[in-house]
Amino acid sequence: MEKTINTSENGVYIVQDGTITALSPKPFGQDTIIWQNGQVLDIERAERIRIKQKK
């Protein structure tokens, strides 16, 4: 079964050993990819929450 990447949606795709892993975008935040020996080991996802202050 062949998997495909949808180029009409925003996101990040990691292809490793023939397997596709999709990361969906978040409203705010940061994704860090951790590599080991040329392959993705982990993905750290941090979230930022914006506090709006009225003036």
C-alpha positions in Angstrom: 0.0 0.0 0.0 1.5 3.3 -1.1 1.0 6.4 1.1 0.8 9.8 -0.4 1.4 13.3 0.8 -1.4 15.9 0.5 0.2 19.0 -0.9 -2.9 21.1 -0.4 -2.7 20.9 3.4 -0.2 22.8 5.5 2.0 20.6 7.7 5.4 18.8 7.9 6.0 15.3 6.7 8.9 13.1 7.8 9.7 10.1 5.6 11.8 7.5 7.3 12.3 3.9 6.1 9.3 4.2 3.8 7.0 5.3 6.6 5.3 8.8 6.4 4.7 10.6 9.7 2.6 13.8 9.4 2.9 16.7 11.8 -0.2 18.9 11.9 0.4 22.6 12.4 -0.5 24.2 15.7 -1.8 27.8 16.2 1.4 28.7 18.1 4.4 26.7 19.1 7.6 25.1 18.0 8.7 21.7 16.8 12.2 20.5 17.3 13.5 17.4 15.4 16.1 15.3 17.2 18.4 13.3 14.9 20.5 10.3 15.7 22.8 8.6 13.1 21.0 10.3 10.2 17.5 9.3 11.3 14.8 11.1 13.2 14.8 9.9 16.8 12.3 12.2 18.4 10.2 15.3 17.8 9.7 17.7 20.7 6.6 19.9 20.5 6.4 23.1 22.6 3.3 25.2 22.8 3.1 28.9 23.3 -0.1 30.5 24.7 -0.5 34.1 23.9 -2.1 36.2 26.6 -3.7 39.3 25.0 -3.8 42.4 27.3 -6.2 45.2 26.7 -4.9 48.7 26.9 
